[in-house]
């Protein structure tokens, strides 16, 4: 069933669980993720990131993922990730996205608050959930000009009260697009934040988080955990082997079968670590 994030995050936090949010790029990985969620009887979030949006318009993703979500036997949210443009967010909402993220993390605090409030106003009118970010999670790719800024607990409290977002992404030691599990989580910082706000917390860059830390994060009111690289690696590494082992096969549907199976396995692993 197609849902927004608000209720599934509240329910997850109440039960010391986190909802897995996966970056997906098309039918193949979205299908694998939904099947993984159904097997675990868990809600799941399908996210569209910047790379996906540059490849295909959000209107097409909304129709595809929306139809798949409606037919799923578990709650599925379709979420626009890291959007910095109000017009893009409005397009996504109009197209059928049930959740959006406004990313003003590189802006001064007051400007981030001002812009986020405008998005929340629009989204609330359409019963759409909103995520925002305070502090900034950097990328492992140094060519991407994104500053790493750890979240200050008092700023998180101020931001949450002013904007009334439904989920708040914080920077506590993770890095986007890490391929190895080497993130050092600052639990003291996270604990201070959770004592000051009731808003469900979001952790970005979670492929780089150790399994034991994923399990531990569920005890800190983390409602949403973003995962992308782990699935891309599972798909691409398996596809590469399939092409090498079957040089005579040119039908991509045949070549995609095993990668989809591996993506499903990877997704099941992450969902179970998050308490489902």
Residue pairs with C-beta under 8 A, 6 or more apart in sequence:
1 69
1 70
1 72
1 73
1 74
1 75
1 76
2 66
2 69
2 70
2 76
2 77
2 78
2 98
3 43
3 69
3 75
3 76
3 77
3 98
4 77
4 98
4 99
4 127
4 128
4 129
5 19
5 45
5 77
5 79
5 98
5 99
5 129
5 131
5 166
5 167
5 223
5 224
6 129
6 166
8 19
8 43
8 75
8 77
9 19
9 129
9 166
9 167
9 200
9 223
9 224
10 200
10 223
11 43
12 18
12 19
12 43
12 200
12 223
12 275
13 200
13 221
13 222
13 223
15 275
16 218
16 219
16 275
17 218
17 274
17 275
17 276
18 203
18 214
18 217
18 218
18 222
18 223
18 224
18 225
18 274
18 275
19 42
19 43
19 44
19 45
19 223
19 224
19 225
19 274
20 37
20 42
20 44
20 45
20 225
20 227
20 267
20 270
20 271
20 274
21 44
21 45
21 46
21 47
21 79
21 81
21 202
21 224
21 225
21 226
21 227
22 29
22 33
22 44
22 45
22 46
22 47
22 227
22 228
22 231
22 267
22 270
23 47
23 48
23 49
23 52
23 81
23 226
23 227
23 228
23 231
23 232
24 30
24 33
24 46
24 47
24 48
24 52
24 65
24 231
25 51
25 52
25 55
26 64
27 64
27 68
28 235
28 256
28 259
28 260
28 263
29 231
29 235
29 260
29 263
30 46
30 64
30 65
30 68
31 68
31 260
32 231
32 260
32 261
32 263
32 264
32 267
33 44
33 46
33 231
33 263
33 264
33 267
34 44
34 46
34 68
34 69
34 72
34 74
34 76
35 264
36 44
36 264
36 265
36 267
36 268
36 271
37 43
37 44
37 72
37 74
37 76
37 267
37 271
38 72
38 73
38 74
39 264
39 268
40 268
40 271
40 272
40 276
41 74
41 276
42 74
42 271
42 274
42 276
43 74
43 75
43 76
43 77
44 74
44 75
44 76
44 77
44 271
45 76
45 77
45 78
45 79
45 99
45 224
46 65
46 68
46 69
46 76
46 77
46 78
46 79
47 79
47 80
47 81
47 226
47 228
48 58
48 61
48 65
48 78
48 79
48 80
48 81
48 92
48 97
49 81
49 82
49 228
50 81
50 82
52 61
53 61
53 88
58 80
58 88
58 91
58 92
58 95
58 97
59 91
59 95
61 78
61 95
62 78
62 92
62 95
62 96
62 97
63 95
63 96
65 76
65 78
66 78
66 96
68 76
69 76
69 77
69 78
77 98
77 99
77 129
78 96
78 97
78 98
78 99
79 97
79 98
79 99
79 100
79 101
79 131
80 88
80 89
80 92
80 97
80 99
80 100
80 101
81 101
81 226
82 101
82 103
83 89
83 92
83 100
83 101
83 102
83 103
84 102
84 103
84 104
86 102
86 115
86 118
86 119
86 122
89 100
89 102
89 119
89 122
89 123
90 122
92 100
93 100
93 122
93 123
93 126
93 128
97 128
98 128
98 129
99 128
99 129
99 130
99 131
100 119
100 123
100 128
100 129
100 130
100 131
101 130
101 131
101 132
101 133
101 169
102 115
102 116
102 119
102 130
102 131
102 132
103 132
103 133
104 111
104 112
104 115
104 116
104 132
104 133
105 112
105 133
105 134
105 135
105 136
105 137
105 149
105 169
106 136
106 146
106 147
107 115
109 134
109 155
109 158
109 159
112 132
112 134
112 159
113 158
113 159
113 162
113 163
116 130
116 132
116 159
116 163
116 165
117 162
117 163
119 130
119 132
120 130
120 163
120 164
120 165
122 128
123 129
123 130
124 130
129 166
129 167
130 165
130 166
130 167
131 165
131 166
131 167
131 168
131 169
131 202
131 224
132 159
132 163
132 165
132 167
132 168
132 169
133 168
133 169
133 170
133 171
133 202
133 204
134 151
134 155
134 156
134 159
134 168
134 169
134 170
135 149
135 150
135 151
135 152
135 155
135 156
135 170
135 171
135 172
136 146
136 147
136 148
136 149
136 171
137 146
137 148
137 169
137 171
137 174
137 175
137 176
137 204
137 205
138 146
138 147
138 148
138 175
138 176
139 146
139 175
139 176
139 177
140 175
140 176
140 177
140 178
140 179
140 208
141 177
146 176
148 171
148 175
149 171
150 171
150 172
150 173
150 186
150 189
151 170
151 171
151 172
151 189
151 193
153 189
153 192
153 193
153 195
153 196
154 196
156 168
156 170
156 193
156 196
156 197
157 193
157 196
157 197
159 165
159 168
160 168
160 197
160 198
160 199
161 197
165 199
166 199
166 200
167 199
167 200
167 201
167 202
167 223
167 224
168 197
168 199
168 200
168 201
168 202
169 201
169 202
169 203
169 204
170 190
170 193
170 201
170 202
170 203
171 204
172 185
172 186
172 187
172 189
172 190
172 193
172 203
173 183
173 184
173 185
173 186
174 183
174 185
174 203
174 204
174 205
174 206
174 208
174 209
175 183
175 205
175 208
176 204
176 205
176 228
177 205
177 207
177 228
177 229
178 205
178 207
178 208
178 229
179 207
179 208
179 229
179 233
180 208
181 207
181 208
181 209
181 210
181 211
182 208
183 205
183 208
183 209
183 210
183 213
185 209
185 213
185 216
185 217
187 216
187 220
190 201
190 217
190 220
190 222
191 220
193 201
194 201
194 220
194 221
200 221
200 222
200 223
200 224
201 220
201 221
201 222
201 223
201 224
202 222
202 223
202 224
202 225
202 226
203 209
203 217
203 222
203 224
203 225
203 226
204 226
205 226
206 214
206 225
206 226
206 227
206 270
207 227
207 228
207 229
207 230
207 233
208 229
209 217
209 225
211 273
214 225
214 270
214 273
214 274
215 273
215 274
215 275
217 225
218 274
218 275
225 270
225 274
227 270
230 266
230 270
231 263
231 266
231 267
234 259
234 262
234 263
234 265
234 266
235 259
235 260
235 262
235 263
236 259
237 262
238 258
238 259
238 261
238 262
239 255
239 256
239 258
239 259
241 258
242 249
242 255
242 258
242 259
243 249
243 255
246 254
246 255
249 255
